[in-house]
Amino acid sequence: MAESIHDVQRRINSTKATRQITAAMHMVSTAKLNKIQKHAVGYQDYVSKVKAVVMHLSQSHLLDNSSSSLQSNRPVKKTAYLVITSDRGMVGSYNSSVLREANTFISERTPNPDDYMVLAVGGTGADFYRNRGINVAYEYRGVSDVPEFNEVREIVKTVTTMFNNEVFDQLFVCYNHFVNRISSRFRAEKMLPVDKETLSTDAANDTQAAPLTAEYDTEPSEEEVLQVVLPQYAESLVYGAILDAKTSEHASSSNAMQSATDNADDLIGTLQLHYNRARQAAITTEITEITGGQEALNN
């Protein structure tokens, strides 16, 4: 009986130590979530203006005759999917959800593996696809917990260069969109080429975009404006997706660690009950033995 009590006590101590870790991780994830949400609010002001400019140009038909390389509408021979995951675990179902939905989306659009490639942002996604023999043409690891805009420039530059060199002919960004602290929703958005389909999809997803107008004045010229605005638009799409995905990641991590902490509390309570019962049984046994021994002496 003493050994059983010792084992239960050891499990209680071990579970308490685990609970301290998960509780600390929950606090860290919550702090990161609060920080990135504040950062995202400021970014939305910028990105909504960039999107509004491009959408206005589209409504005014200024994009129709543009020679920008980002608008190159050529026959689609190869499709690229930029899949955004985390670099680490302990984020609940975040990574599995993104990869499951992305695989479904990819298989529906390009069932032949020779017709697509994967561009992975996040080590989990890169390892997942590479281990399954899928062509991972580019990977980026180590995205900051609160990514800065300059981090994305390297990704955008690589992606646009690959598109201009006809490594692929269209690009979709796949990630988990942050809805609120307890839920997220998978999104797959077309990023390249920048055409009416891309703009209409982006407009449908952006509830903060400025109202569209049919007229737009340009200075110094339409072509020069487009050469500056379209790359910024592409950057805003990728950065916005990464920022959105990171927010969803932190929320999922916070929820997972809170759930683990709650489960540890429940387990500690159950083990403590078993420990108390075992102790009571041991004490009762000792009292019975003492009483029996006393009675034997008296006889």
C-alpha positions, -999 to +999 in steps of 0.1 A: +000+000+000+029+024+008+044+019-026+010+026-042+008+059-023+043+068-033+035+062-070+004+084-068+023+111-051+050+110-078+023+113-105+008+143-087+042+160-085+049+153-121+015+166-133+019+198-112+053+204-129+037+199-163+009+223-153+033+250-144+049+247-179+016+248-198+003+277-177+035+297-184+032+288-222-004+300-221+006+333-207+034+337-233+011+328-262-016+352-249+009+380-247+021+373-282-015+373-294-023+406-278+009+422-293+003+409-329-034+420-328-023+456-319+002+454-347-023+441-372-047+470-365-021+495-376-012+475-407-049+474-418-049+511-423-020+509-447-031+478-466-067+491-470-053+522-488-031+501-511-060+478-520-083+507-525-059+523-550-055+491-570-092+484-570-099+519-582-074+515-610-092+483-620-126+499-619-112+527-641-098+501-666-063+514-661-050+479-656-063+466-689-035+480-709-007+477-683+026+461-691+034+452-655+050+417-652+028+409-623-002+410-646+012+385-671-018+363-680-002+333-698-014+297-702-012+279-669+012+251-671+024+251-635+006+263-603+024+272-571+008+271-536+023+292-509+014+273-477+018+291-444+024+269-412+043+273-380+079+264-373+070+246-340+045+224-324+022+229-293-002+250-314-032+226-311-048+216-344-034+247-363-009+230-385-030+199-392-059+220-401-040+241-426-023+211-442-055+191-444-075+219-461-046+229-483-042+193-495-079+192-504-077+225-522-046+214-541-060+180-551-092+196-564-074+222-586-043+202-597-047+165-592-015+158-611+015+163-589+036+173-620+013+204-625+021+221-592+048+230-566+047+241-530+063+272-516+064+267-478+065+294-452+071+275-419+091+245-411+061+222-404+047+226-439+081+223-456+089+191-437+054+177-443+055+181-481+092+172-485+087+139-466+059+130-490+080+136-521+062+167-531+081+194-550+090+221-524+105+248-547+111+273-519+109+274-481+112+301-455+117+293-418+120+314-387+092+340-392+091+362-361+063+359-336+053+394-347+066+396-382+078+430-395+071+441-431+108+439-441+108+401-434+082+396-461+102+415-488+126+385-493+096+362-497+079+385-521+110+391-541+117+354-545+081+346-554+077+374-580+111+365-595+100+329-599+067+341-615+085+365-639+109+337-649+079+314-656+089+289-630+051+289-623+022+306-640-002+313-610+001+315-573-023+307-544-017+316-508-031+290-483-033+298-446-056+300-416-075+332-413-079+346-377-116+350-370-115+354-332-096+339-302-114+306-304-118+300-341-101+304-374-110+297-410-089+283-439-083+306-469-068+300-503-064+333-522-050+339-557-021+363-556-005+361-590-011+372-616-028+404-605-060+402-625-097+409-621-102+375-604-076+383-578-090+417-572-126+406-569-116+378-544-095+402-524-123+427-523-148+401-511-125+391-482-116+427-472-144+442-452-124+474-446-116+484-481-126+519-492-157+522-515-148+518-552-152+546-577-151+545-615-127+574-620-090+578-610-065+605-618-029+595-621+003+615-618+029+614-634+014+586-656-007+555-653+021+531-662+045+547-636+019+545-609+012+509-616+049+500-616+050+512-580+016+502-567+013+467-580+045+454-562+032+471-530-001+453-535+016+419-539+037+426-508+005+436-488-012+403-499+017+381-487+024+401-455-013+403-446-016+365-450+015+359-429+003+383-402-031+368-402-017+333-401+006+342-372-023+357-353-043+324-358-012+304-347-008+323-314-046+320-307-044+283-313-013+279-291-030+299-263-061+277-265-041+245-266-020+255-235-052+266-216-068+232-224-037+214-213-036+234-181-073+226-174-067+189-181-038+189-157-060+205-130-086+177-135-059+150-134-044+164-102-078+165-086-084+128-096-050+117-084-053+137-051-086+118-045-069+085-051-040+095-029-064+105+000-083+072-003-050+052-003-038+071+027-071+066+045-069+028+037-033+027+050-042+045+082-072+022+087-050-008+082-025+005+107-052+012+133-067-023+128-033-039+133-025-019+164-060-027+178-055-064+170-021-065+186-034-048+218-062-073+220-038-102+216-016-088+245-047-084+267-057-120+261 
